[in-house]
Amino acid sequence: HLVESGGGSVQAGGSLRLSCVVSRATWPTDYNYIAWLRQAPGKGREGVALIDQYNITTYADSVKGRFTISRDNTKKNLYLQMNSLKPEDSALYYCAADWRGLGLSPSYAYWGQGTRVTVSS
């Protein structure tokens, strides 16, 4: 019940905004914690950013100062604004949600199908 969009190809230094629509859930209580995670080719999934029901955010060190996570409870949307993109940011980006506080671990219960981001140098 999580659907991502907004991925694409961009040159290094560029920006993209990812969106995630949450449906068929009691927002926000079913999903106290909503996160963006990514998986680059040949690598495991890693947490990028997290926002909880109090709008407290957590970021991976690799994206701090460049990425911003936000949520719109009225529209049941989650966003990830990505600026100053680097080639190493290229990955399949997932929206994930859980009622538990899992931090940036890849153990979330609910996942979208992913949206691909490609950053060229």
C-alpha positions as CSV (number, residue, x, y, z in Angstrom):
1,H,0.0,0.0,0.0
2,L,3.0,2.2,-0.6
3,V,3.6,3.6,-4.0
4,E,6.7,5.6,-4.9
5,S,7.3,8.0,-7.8
6,G,9.7,10.7,-8.8
7,G,12.8,8.8,-9.7
8,G,14.7,9.5,-12.8
9,S,18.1,10.3,-14.3
10,V,20.0,13.4,-13.3
11,Q,23.5,14.8,-13.5
12,A,25.7,15.1,-10.5
13,G,24.8,18.2,-8.5
14,G,21.2,18.0,-9.6
15,S,18.0,17.5,-7.6
16,L,15.1,15.1,-7.5
17,R,12.0,14.9,-5.3
18,L,10.6,11.5,-4.5
19,S,7.0,10.9,-3.4
20,C,5.3,8.0,-1.7
21,V,1.6,7.7,-1.4
22,V,0.3,5.6,1.5
23,S,-3.1,4.0,1.0
24,R,-5.4,1.7,2.7
25,A,-4.1,2.4,6.2
26,T,-5.0,4.4,9.2
27,W,-2.6,7.2,8.8
28,P,-0.5,8.0,10.8
29,T,-1.2,5.5,13.6
30,D,-0.6,2.4,11.5
31,Y,2.6,3.9,10.3
32,N,4.3,5.7,13.1
33,Y,7.6,5.5,11.4
34,I,8.1,6.1,7.7
35,A,11.4,5.9,5.9
36,W,13.2,6.0,2.7
37,L,15.7,3.3,2.0
38,R,17.8,2.5,-1.0
39,Q,19.6,-0.4,-2.7
40,A,22.4,0.1,-5.1
41,P,23.3,-2.7,-7.5
42,G,25.2,-5.5,-5.8
43,K,24.6,-4.0,-2.3
44,G,22.2,-4.4,0.5
45,R,19.4,-2.1,1.5
46,E,20.4,0.9,3.5
47,G,18.4,3.5,5.4
48,V,18.5,7.0,4.0
49,A,16.0,9.0,6.1
50,L,13.3,8.5,8.6
51,I,10.4,10.6,10.0
52,D,8.2,9.6,12.9
53,Q,4.7,10.6,14.0
54,Y,6.1,13.6,15.8
55,N,7.9,14.8,12.6
56,I,11.3,14.0,14.2
57,T,13.7,13.1,11.4
58,T,16.8,11.0,11.2
59,Y,19.3,10.9,8.3
60,A,22.1,8.7,7.3
61,D,25.5,10.5,7.5
62,S,26.0,10.1,3.8
63,V,22.9,12.3,3.0
64,K,22.9,14.8,5.8
65,G,22.6,18.4,4.6
66,R,21.6,17.2,1.1
67,F,18.4,15.3,1.6
68,T,15.2,16.3,3.4
69,I,12.4,14.0,4.4
70,S,8.9,15.3,5.0
71,R,5.3,14.0,5.4
72,D,1.9,15.4,4.6
73,N,-0.6,13.7,6.9
74,T,-3.6,15.2,5.2
75,K,-2.6,13.7,1.8
76,K,-0.9,10.6,3.3
77,N,2.2,11.4,1.4
78,L,5.9,11.1,2.2
79,Y,8.5,13.0,0.3
80,L,12.3,13.0,-0.1
81,Q,13.9,16.1,-1.5
82,M,17.3,15.2,-2.8
83,N,19.8,18.0,-3.6
84,S,23.4,18.0,-4.6
85,L,23.1,14.5,-5.9
86,K,26.2,12.3,-6.3
87,P,26.8,9.3,-8.5
88,E,26.9,7.2,-5.3
89,D,23.3,8.1,-4.6
90,S,22.3,6.0,-7.6
91,A,20.0,3.2,-6.3
92,L,16.5,1.9,-6.2
93,Y,14.7,4.0,-3.6
94,Y,12.0,2.5,-1.4
95,C,9.4,4.0,0.8
96,A,8.9,1.8,3.9
97,A,6.7,2.0,7.0
98,D,6.3,0.3,10.4
99,W,4.6,0.9,13.7
100,R,7.9,0.1,15.5
101,G,10.8,2.4,15.9
102,L,13.4,0.6,13.8
103,G,15.6,3.5,13.0
104,L,17.4,3.2,9.6
105,S,17.5,-0.5,9.6
106,P,16.1,-2.4,6.6
107,S,13.6,-4.4,8.8
108,Y,10.5,-2.4,8.0
109,A,7.2,-4.4,7.7
110,Y,5.7,-2.6,4.7
111,W,7.5,-1.6,1.5
112,G,6.7,0.0,-1.8
113,Q,8.0,-1.3,-5.2
114,G,10.8,1.2,-5.4
115,T,11.7,4.1,-7.8
116,R,15.0,4.2,-9.5
117,V,17.4,7.1,-9.2
118,T,20.4,7.4,-11.5
119,V,23.0,10.1,-11.1
120,S,25.6,10.5,-13.8
121,S,29.0,12.2,-13.3
